[in-house]
Amino acid sequence: MPHNREEIFKCAQSVEAYLESEGIGLTMGGEPTFIVPNPETPEWNTAAMGPEKLGYARRMTAELIQEVYPQALAMQVFGKWYPGEPLPRWNFMTLHHTQTPIWPETERLLFDDVVGSNTEKTAEVVMKAVAKKLKVSASILAAYEGEGKSKQVAGWVLPLDYEDGEWVCASWPFSKKQPIKLFDGDSPVGLRLPLNDLPEDCCRKALTIEVRQGAIEIFIPPLDWIGFRALIDFLRGIVVELDIKDILFCGYAPTKTDDDLITLGLAADPGVLEVNVPPSDTWEGYDRILEQCASAAAKVGLQLTKFQLNGVIYGTGGGSHLAFGGRSKESNPFMLEPKRIASLLRYWQHHPALSYLFTGQHVGPGSQAPRVDEGPRHGLYELEVACEGLENMKDLVDGPLIDQFFKNLLTDSSGNTHRAELCFDKFHNLSAPNGCLGIVEFRAFETFPDPKTMSAIALFVRTILARLFKAPFKEELKRFGPDLHDRYFLPAFLWEDVQTICADLKEHGFDFDPEWLRPVLDFRCPTVGTLEVAGGSVDIRQAFESWPLMAEESQGAATVRVVDNSSDRLQLTLSDSSLLKKGKLLANGVEVPFEEVDGFMICGLRYKSASAYPALHPHVPIQSPLWFEWVDAESGKTTHAGRYFYWNPNATIYEGRPQTIEEAQHRREERSQSADDLIGSKPAAIKPKLAPEYRHTLDLRRQLVV
């Protein structure tokens, strides 16, 4: 269904008009993720870094600077360093000042992973020019790596800081006889300096210059915005004077920024290239930058979706989280009125569609964004106590107290604060370097093929927040019990919940049409097959599945958690309830227990789709293909039949991933086949074995099927 952009923009304008009228400055950002068309290597599946990803980041940055951020500076900074990874993860950053250009000489920057034109001598020439202009030539130090005959100069070091508008050059206790010996590694010189060897009161900041693979790498030390800008302007004059090209700035971005500075980062993340878009004051600003990023990514050969071997098309798998906050601590709408957080948590918990419909096919306790009621049994009750406590606070509620309210409740089952559906570890978390940004992160969101769909989802969330600001939601947290997974893993009930939310938005003055989200439903839960029967049909649609966490396993180092991904879930929908008077549907010989929902007969079907280890229930064989039979009530004979294959019906393996959307569609279509050989048979229908936890779902793994 085409997006009704004009109507969507009208809705957005009504949201922004309300926020402006109330003086609410609500910023929004996100983290769309991109991959290559054929993601076969580790860096496009599980690893954060690899041989190709940085080149893609540089080329995409070049497109963004050309089309979106003219005369911006590009630099490679370094972020989190995770256990088991040899280096901190890089972040290729664009810095754009809306008032004055930072780096007009775009052509001098290196925007690829090709070999540059510089030699080792270039680094020394540039550093000497810097020292000469600063009149501190004696402070230059050579940094060495290697031992004995293999010992060589890796780069040049100038201890440097910027204080009160003046450059300050320190003297480090190194010399030709006792040179700087770098730590081993292949990261820039600036990250391998032996800073612990310096006296305690000595400056630990240094400008370093080196040449690697023909690129002249200039490492910027930690500076605030004023010092950073002064150093970039200073270096710009030198490289123009010396006519230097193939420059790669790296090191540290400015610590205290200017209000007119816009930063956009392309970060190395497991399996994807993650875009940290700058916060926007309005939805239209977010919509614009999302479209610009998708366009730049497409130009360098990156995409928003991943083709699975069996033709299924998913998002990139790296998430596409949304983040909301404020321009400053003083203007942050959640800091100004912390009770809004309780309202948000209550509303989100009441609506499972917000937890499941917009994320990947794998949901539940073992997913990347579990709900609070999918954790420990006490979690929901304790969250209720926390919400009531926050709502009833009469004293000032500051950031640290908000952090204490929720940091131990909004986690996954292992206590990880980052892996939670609503994540507050960047709100006011003093234990993290970037933990005090005042950001509420919504993690149960994934990428979609069309950035317009992603943008419509972001507007949906922003509209919900506006509605909650207008009228706080105070209903007690809902005890879904088994219905949470039994009912809301099925698309029919999720879509019903979306319509309920939209009706609530309209009641509060925001006319968000649920049909704008129809592409989400069709992409996440597509029809995978149809069984035509006399007088109607059975629609077979993809549903959501929870993959249980397995026991901890030692891999020789850290403890790891794996999931059982051997099961799948479908939704079966009978077009007319009156058909059940004429016959019944069997799935692998078991009678399907339909239940009426909004005039349709609905049933979920859970089955073992593939082998896995470790996995639950080793006694259950693979139950694919599924075979469906429509049995006539009068004759007891099968009149219509079909088979659905989870995997390739013609062979055990596929020859690589689909190369085109058409090929992916062909693979999907061939997995649903007619079963004429079953027509005319008289099957003995097996009565389903049901359980209180599964009123809407037939679990074939429990059925006695030979």
N, C-alpha and C positions, 0 to 999 in steps of 0.2 A: 504494500500500500504506500503510495507517495506521501511524503511528509507535507502537511499543510503549514508551510513556513509562515505565511501571513498570520494565521490564527495563533500559531505558537508565539510569534513575536508580540501579538496583542496580549496574550497571557503574561509574557515576560514583563511587558510594560506595566501591567497592573500590579505585579509583584514589586517591581522597582519603585513604583509610585507609592505603594504602601510603606515600604522600608524607608524611603526618603521622607515621607510625611511624619514618620515616627522618629526620625533621626537615628535610624539603625544602620550602622556601617558594617554590612556583612560581606566579607570577601570570600571568594571561592577559587579553588584551584584543583589540580588533579595530577594523575600520573599515568597517562596513556602509555602503553607499551607496544613495541613493534618487533617483528622478526623478519628473517629472510624467507623467500618462497619455499625453499627446501631445507628446513632446519634439521639437518642430520647430525651435525657436530655437537660436542658437549656444550659449547658456549651458547647454542641456540636450543638447549634442552634443560640442562641442570646446572652447568657451570656459569659463574658470573662473568669471567673474562676468558679470552681466547684470541686467536690470531687475526680474526676478521672484524670483530665488533667495534674496536676503536676507529678503524678506517671508516666504517659506516657512520659513526658518530661525528667524525670530522667532516665528512662530505655533507651530511644532513645539516650541520651547523653552517656550512658555506651557503647552502640554499636559504636558510633562515636569515642569515645576514644580508644576503642579496635581496630577498623579497620582503623581509619584515623588519629587520633591525640594521639598517644601513649605518656604516661607520662604527659598528660595535667591535668590542674586543673579544676574541676567543681565547680561552685558556683551559688547560687541563689541570684540574685540582684533584685532590685525593680525599676520599671519604672514609667509610667504615673499614676496619680491618677485622675480618672474621677468622675464628680458629680454623686451621687447616688450609687457609689461603695464603700463598706466598707473599702477596703484596696488598696494601690497601686498595680498595676498589676505586677506579678513576671516575671522574665526572667531568665531561667536556662541557664547559660552561660558556654561555654567551652573556656578556655584560654590555648593556645598552643604556646610555643616558639620554633622556628625552629632551634635554636642553642643549647640551654641547657634545660633539663627537668625542669618543674615547680613542678610537684608532681608525682614522680615515684611510690609511694605507692598507686596505684589505688584501690587495694583491701580494703583499709581502709575507702574509701568514701562510703556513702550510696547512692545507685542508685535506690531506689524504695520508695514507700509510705508505706512500712511495718514498724512494730515497731522494733526499734533498741535494742541493748543489754546493753545500758548504764543506770545508775541510776542517781538521782539528785546529789549524792555525787561526781560523775565523774567531773561535771563542776567545783566544788570547788577545786578538786585536780589539774585539769589542770591549772586553773587560778593561784593557789598558786605556781605552778611550773614556770609559766611565770613570776610572780612577783619576785620569788626568783632569777631567772637568771638575771633579770633586776635590782635586788636589790632595789625594790620599794614596798615591801610587805605592807607597811603602806598605800599605795594609793588604795588598793583594797576596793571596796564598794559592799555591798549587795543591790540588787534591789528587792523591795517588790511589791506585788499586793494583792488586797483584803483588807477588813477592819475587825477589831476586831478579833474574834476567827478564821476567815477564812484567816487572813493575813498570807502570807508565802513568802519565798524567791523564786523569779522567776529566778534569774540568778545573775551573778557576773560581775562587771564593773571595768575597769581599764582605767582612762583617759590617752590617749596615742597619741603621734604624732611623726613624724620622720623628723628631721631638720638637714641638713648639715652632714648626716651620723651618727647622734646620736639619740637615743631614748629620748623623752622628756615626762615625766610623770607629769601631773598637779595635784593639790590638789583641790578637789571640796568641797564646803561647806555643806557636808552631814556627818552624823555620826550615831551611833546606836540609839541615842535619836532622831535625825532628819534624818531618812533614806531616800533613794531614793524611791519615790512613782511613779510607772510607770503609764502612761496613760492606760486606759482600752483598751482591744483588744486582738487579738490572733496572732498578728505579732511578730517578734523577739524582744527581749529586746532592741536591738540597735535602733529600730524605735520608741520606746515608752519612751525614756528618757526625763525628764522635763528640756530640755536645756534652756528654757526661764528663769528658776530659777537661772541660773548661772550669776555671775558678767559679765559685758559687755566685759571685756578684758580677760576673762578666756577661756582656750582651750575647744572647743566644740566637740572634737573627742574622741572616746572611743572604746576600744576593749571590747566586751561583750561575755560571754560564758554561755550557759544554756543547759539543757537537756529537749527535748520535744519529746514525743513518742519514747523514747529510743535512739534518735539521739542526739549526742552532737553537738550543733549548735554554731559555732564560727563566730561572726559578725565582719567583717573587716571594720574599719572606712575609710573615704575618704583619700586616699594617692595617690601620683604620682607613676609612675612605679617603681622607685628606692626604695621608702619606702615600697610599696606593696610587691615587690619581697623579700626585706629584712625580712618583717614580715612573709611571707609564709615560707621562709627558716627557720626562727627562730621557728615557730610553728611546722614545720615538725620534727625538731630535738626533740622537746618535746613529740609529740605524738608517735614517734618511741620509744623513751626512756621509756614511760609509757605503750606502747603497746595498744594504744587506737584505737578502730574501730568504724564503723558506724558514721563517721564524716560528717557533712554538713556545708560547708562554705557558708556564706551569707553576705549580706551587700553591699559594694560599690566596683565595679570594679576599676582598676587604672584610674586616671584622665588623665595623660599624658602617652602615651604608647610608647613602643619600636618598631622600624621598623620591627623587627623580631617576633613580637607578633601577633598571629592570634586569633581572637575572633569569635565565632559562638554562637548565642543565640536562644533559643527556648522560644518564648514569648506567654503569655496568651492573646488571642485576641478573640473578640466575635465569638463564634461558631467554632473556629478552634485553632489548635496549629500552630503558625507561626514560620517559620525558618528564622532568619536573617543571611543569608550566608555571609561570609567574602568577601570583594571585590577581584576580580581577575583581573590581568593585561591583560589577554588574554581570548578569548572565550573558548579555550581548558581547561583553569583552571576552568571557570564557568561550563562548561559541566561536568567536573570531579566531582566537589563538589555537583552539583545537583544530579548526579547519586548516589553518596555516601549517600546523605541525604535520597533519595527515598528508597535506600536499607535498611538503618538503620530504617527508619519508618516502612517499611514492616515487618521487623523482630520483631517489638514490637506490630504489629497489627494495624497500621495506614495506611490510603490510601489517594489517590489524588482525589477521586471522591465521589459523593453522589448519592445514588439511591432515586428517588422520588417515591411516592406511585404508580403512574401510569406507572412506568417502565422507565421513562426518566432518563438518566444519565447526571448529570451536574458536573462541577467542585466543589470544596469544598465550594464555596460561599464566601470565605474569601479573595479572590484575590490572585494574584501571581505577584505582581508588580515587574518591572525591574527598576534598578537604575544605572545611569552612572555618572561618575565624574572623579576625579584625585587623585593621591596618596597624594598630598599636594596642598595647595592654590597656591603655586608658579608654580606647574606643571599642574594644572587643565586646560584642553583644553578650557573650557567655560570661565574661568577667564582670560586666556591669550588672547583670542579673543572673547569678548562678542558678536560680530556680528553673531557668530555661533548660538547663541540662537534665534535670529530673523529668521535665515535661517531654523532652526529646526521647529519653530512655524509655519512658512509659509508652509513648506512641509507637516507637519502633518495635517494642516487644509485642504489642497488640497486633501487628500486621506482618505475618510471615512472608508476604510477597516482597517486602523490602529486604528480607534476608536471603531469599532464594531465587527469585525470578531474574535478577540482573547479574548474578554471579555465574560461575562455571557449573558444569553438570554435576560435579562432586561437591556435595554440601554436607552439613551435619557436624558432629563433634570432632571428626578428624580432618576437617577442611581447614583452609587458611583463614576463615572468618566465621568461627562458630558463634551461635547465639548464646546469650547468657544462660538460657534455660536448657542448653545442651551440655552444660558443664556439670560440676558437682551438684548433688541434690539440694544442698543448702543454698546454692547460689542465688536462686530467684527470691527466696525469702530474705536473704541478707541484702539483696539489691533493693527490695521493698523498704527495708529498714533504713537503708542509706538515702533513698529518695525522700522518704518522710523526714529524715533528719535534716537534709538540705533545705527542704521546703519550709521547715519550721524554724530554721536558724534566724535569730533576731540580730545577732552580732555580725560584724563584717566577715564575709567569707572571701578569703583571698586565694590566690593560685595554689600555694602549698596545701591548704586545707582541702580544696577541690581534688587535688591529686590523691590525698589520703582517703578521701571518700570512695574513690572508684578504682584506684590502681590494683587493688587486691581482689576486685570482683570482676572487672572486665578483662578477662584473660582467656586463653585456651585451657584445656584440661591439665596441661603441664605447668600452668602459671605464667606463660609467656604473655606479657602485656601487649606486645605488638600484634600477635595473632588473635585478634578479637574483632567481632563484627563492628562494634563502635570502639574506636581506639583513642585513648587519651594519653599515650606515651609521648606525644609532642605538645601537650597542652601546658603543663607546668611541672615537668619531670626533671628535678634538679640533678638526677643521677646520669642524665644523658647530655652530650654536648649540644644537641639541637632539640632538647626536650622542653624548652620554655617558649614555644612559638605561639601559644594560644590557639592551637589547631585541634579541631575535632575531625578525626579521619574516619571515613565511611569505607570499610574495606570489602564489603560484600558486593563489589561491582567489577565487571570484567569488560574487555574490549568487544566491540561489535564491528561488522564489516564496514558500516557507514558512519563516519563521524557525526552526521546529523542525528542519527539514532542515539549516539552517546550524549550528544548535546541535549536532546530532548529529555533523556534520563536525568541529567544534571539539573535541568529546569524543574523536573518533577520533585527532586529532593529540595531544591531551593524554595519551591512553592510550599512544600510541607513545612519547612522551617518558618516561612512567613506566617503560615496559618497558626503554628504553635506560638509564635511571638504575639500574634493577635489575640489568641485565646488559649491559655495554657491547658494542657491535657493532664487531668488529675485522676483518671480512673486507675484503680488498683491493677497491678500486674496480673496478667491472665494465666491461669493454670491450664495449659492446653493438654498436658499429659500425652498419651500415645497419639492423639489426634495431630500433634505437631508434625510428625513424620508421615503418619498414615494418610492424612488428609492433604497436607500442604506440600507434599512432594509431587502432587498431581497438578498439572497445569490448569485444569478446570477450576479448582479451588483457588489457585493463585490469581487467576484472572478475575474471579469473583471478588477477591480481596482488593485488587487494583481498582475495580469499579467502586467498591465501598469507600476507598480512600478518596477517589475523585469526587464522589458524591459529597463527602465531608468537606473537601476543599471548596466545592461550589457553594456549600451552605455557609462557608466563611468568607465568601466573596471572591474566590479565585477559580476561574472557569478553565480547569485543565481537562481536556478531552482524553479519556482512556484510550481512544483509538490511535492517539499519537504514539502509544506504546505497543501497538499491535505488532510492529516489526520485531520487538523484543521477544514476544511470545512465539512468533513464527520461527525465529532463529534459534532460540534456546530449546523450544519444544516442537520441532517440526513433525508433521505427519510422515511416518516412515512406511506406511502401508495401509491399504484399504481392502476390506473383504466385502464384496457386494453380496447381499442376500436378497431373497424374494421380498420386495416391498421396502427395502432399506439397505443399510450398510453398517459396517463396523469400522470406525476410524481408529487406527493404531498410531498413537502419538508418543514421542519421547517424553519421559518424565525425569524427575531428579532422583538421585540415589546417594545414600550415605555409605561411605566405605569405612568400616570399623577399624579402629586402631588395633594393631597387633601388639603382642608383648614386646618389651624392650629386648633388643639383641645387641650384643657387643660385637663391634667390628674391629676390635683390637685397640681402639682409642676411645672416642666418645660414645656414649649411648645414643642409639638412633631409634626413631619410631617409623614404622612402616604401616601401610594400610592394606586391607584386603580389597583389592579392586576387581574381584571376580564376579560381582553381581551387577545386574542392570535392572531398570524399572521402566515399564511402559504404562500408558493410559489407554484403556479400551473404552470406546464410547459407542453405544448403540444408538442409531439415529432416531428410533421411535420406540417408546416403552411398550406399545401394543404388540411389538414383534415377539415379545417373550410369551405371548399367548399361543404363538404359532410354532415356536421352536426354542432352542437354547444354543449357546455358544460353548464349545469345549476348547480348552487350551491344553495341549499335550494330554488329552483325554480327561481333563478335570473340568467339571462344570464351572463356568465363570459366574460368581455371585454378584450380579449387577445391583446397583442402588440408584434410585432416582435422584438427580441433582438438577434443578432448574429445567425440568422437562426432558433431560437427557438421562440415559442409563449409563453410569460410570463405574469402572472398576480398575484399580491399579493391578499390575502384574509384575511381580518380582521373581527373578529366576537367575540361575547360575549361568553366566554368559561366556565365561572363559576360565581356564585353569590359572591358578596363581599359587605362589608359595612365598611366605606363609599365608594361609587362608583358613577361614572357618569351614567347618563341616566337610572334612575330606571324603566322607562317604557319599556326598552328592556329586553325581557326574555332571559334565557340561550339558546344559539343557537347550542348547542351540543346535539345530534350528527349532524354533517353536512351530508347532503346527496347530492351526485353527480350523475347527469344523463347525459348520452350522447344521444342527440336527433337527430335522422336521419332527414336530411333536406327535403327529398322527402316525407316520410310518416308522419313526425311529431311525431313519436313514440320513446319512450325510448328503446334503444337497449342494453345499458350497464349501470350498476348502482352500486354504492357502498356507504357505510357509514363510516364516520370517527368520532370516539368518543374521546373527550378530556380526559374523565374519564372512569371509569370502565363500560363496556357495560353490565355487568351481575349483578351488585349490586351497592348500593349507596356508600359503603365504601370498602376499602381493609383491609385485616387482616395483617397490618403492612407492612413495606418496603420489597422489594425483598431481599432475602438473597444471591442470586448469580446473576452473569451476565446473566446466562441462564434464570432464572426466570424473570429478568427485561426485557429481550428480548421477552419472551412469553407474558408479559403484554402489551408491545408495539404492538406486532403483532396482538393480539386479539382486539385491538382498531380499527383496519382497517378491515372492513367486506364487503362482497358482499351484494347487496340489490336486490335479484332476484324478490322480490315482486313488485318492481317498473317497471320492464321490461314489455314492451307491453303497458304501459299507454301512454296517449297523454297529456302531461302537457302543461299548458298555461304559456309560458315563460314570466317572468317579466323583463321588460327593466331596466337595472341598473340605479340607481340614482347616478351620479358621481359629483365630485367637482373639481375645479381647483387645489386644494392641492393634489389630489390623482389621478394622471394620470395612475399610474401603479397598483393601489390598489382598489379592490372592498371592501367597508366597509359594511358588511351585517347589521350592527347596524342601518343604514339609510334606509334600504329597507322595503317596505311595504309587509311583508310576514306574511301570516296568519298561 
